[in-house]
Amino acid sequence: MRRITIFGATGSIGQNTLDLIARDSEAYQVVALTGDQNIAQLARDAIQHRAEIAITADVHRLDDLRTALSGTGIKAAAGPHALVEAASRPADWVMSSIVGSAGLTPGLRALEQGARLALANKESMVCAGPLMLSTAKAHGAQILPVDSEHSAVFQALIGEDISAVERVIITASGGAFRDWPLEDLANATPEQAAQHPNWDMGQRITIDSATMFNKALELIETKEFFEIHPSKIEAVVHPESMIHALVGFNDGALMAHVGPPDMRHAIGFALHYPHRKPLPVERLDLVALGQLTFRAADETRWPALRLAREVMAQGGLSGAVFNAAKERALDGFIAKRIGFQQIAVVVEEVLSRVLAQPGHIDADITLDNVMNADHLARVRADEIINEIEG
């Protein structure tokens, strides 16, 4: 029986993971489930899957969680320290799907236990890719990508020589505003940005899709995870979301991963790796699908992609600064303090101001330095948002 922990159990990735586990429940022992505000869902899942412990990130909701779990024998805990403690519990397989930089420390702790880490938290690789990889190597652990794009690249590279790779093409849906006139984007609302045309995801990830900051993070993650030179990494808009990524080799061949927009494919691959097992996902009817289309990823419409290339060129802790600035700018947009197009403006200005301070970007990539860069970027982002508000 495999011991399983899921960070971000109440989100879309966590719920899809639990769906797969429930289909073969006798094969798994759930160690820990974590969530944030959705205490009712967290408690239901903990009870259904007989978890040892359930943790909410919100310390103010601990009493609610304890009440919901009363009489079940399941331990309740709350806060960042509880998340780290849960990650330190022995587990064979850990899903990391906490959104944002908050997922970094639990992921590192899981790797230190030698667990196989299914990584849906792209921010971990963006902020601290070398630290994640070195920690996995030092403890005999393994990281498997769960973003559909990086799972696709990983699968296309199985049995291949990485030195033969000429290009990696990451596809993007284009998000909620891919067909909007450019001049209308200034008036886009958070509610409109949170309506994804293809995927069923949470609010923050869906808005990141509309700004293409999710794709910007994925470009950086591709560089860090696969250690591929940025010049070989491309992004294209693929509205149907059926091809998740392509890998091009030096003989001109392109290997494409094609499948329906269902995260259970990437999750299931990571759950069962190195084996393939049947998954409850749609089988594509290519005749009914008819055609697949592609568009250039316009960096005028989506400046996040240009900023990602600048971050990859800069290296060091610039990824941590980029991610933290994006998170705070997204907060500002959701709170309607800044406009849709000003998200990228805030991130670019944060990068500019932090780069102007020697020693912040080029420090060693340690957990403390990543957290310091993250904090500094958030402070600068708040300053800039205040300036925009006037």
C-alpha positions, 0 to 999 in steps of 0.5 A: 500500500502506497502512502500518499500526501496531497498539498492543495487537496481542495483545489482542482488538481487535488480533487482530480487526484483524489478522484483517481485514488478513490477508484483504487482506494485499497492501493493507497493510504492517505497520510495528509490532506491540506487545504485553505478556506474550504473547510467542509470539503477538506473535512469530507475528503479527509473522512472519506479517504481516512487521512491521518491528518488534515491541515488548513493553511488558515490558522483562524479556521482551525476550530472549524476544522476540528469541529468538522473532524470531531469523533473521526480520529483524524488529527486537525492542524493549521498554519505554515508550520503544520504544512511543513510538519505534514510534509515531513511525515513519511510518504511514498508519493506527494502531490504538490498543488498549493498555488504560489510560492507557499508550495516551495517549503513543503515540497522541499521537505517532502523531497528531504524524506525521499518521496516521489514529488508530483509537482503541480506547483510550477512556482517551486521550479521558477523560484528555486529550480536548482535548489529543488533539483539538488535536494531531490538528488541529495535525498534519492527523491524524484520530481515528476511534472504535473503541469500538462505541458511539462508532463507532455515534454517529460513523456516525449523525452522518455528514451531520448537523448536530451542533447538531441533536442532542438526545441521545446514548444509549450502550447497555450490556450490564450485564456479568456481574452484571446479573441478580444480586441487589444484596445478592450483589455484595459477594461477587462474585469476579474470576473471576465478573466476568470472564465476559461474557455477550455479548462476548469481551474481556480480563479487565480490560475484562470486569470494567470491564463488570461494574462499568460503569466501562467505560460510565462512561469511554464517557460521558466519552469521548462528551462529549470526542470529540463535544463534546456537553454531558453533559446530552444523554448517557444510558446504558441497559442493553440485554442483547442488545448489538445496538443499540450507540448511538442519536442523537436529533435535534431533530425527535424522530428516533432514529438507531440503529446495529444490528449483532451484538456483533462488534468487527470491524464498528467496526474495519473501518469505521475501517480502510476509512473513508470507504468501506464494504467487505464485512466477515466479520460475522454478518448479523442475522436480525431475525425470529429475534432476536425482540425487543430489550429495555432497562432503566434503568441503576441508579446504585445498582447501578452507582455508576460512572455517577454518578461519571462525571457528577461528573467531566464536571461537574468537567472539567479533569484530573478524567478523568485522576484518575478513570481512574487511580483506577479502574485501581488499584482494579481491580488491587486487586480482581483481587488480591483485596485489595478487594471488587467494590463497593469498586472504586467506593468507592476511586475516589470517595474518590480523587476526593474527596481529590485535589479537596481539593488545589488546583491538581491538577484545574484545571491545564492539560491538557498531557501532563506535567500528565495524567501528574502527575494520573495518578501522584497518583491512583494513590498516593492509590488505593494509600493507600485500598486499604491502609486498606481492608485494615486 
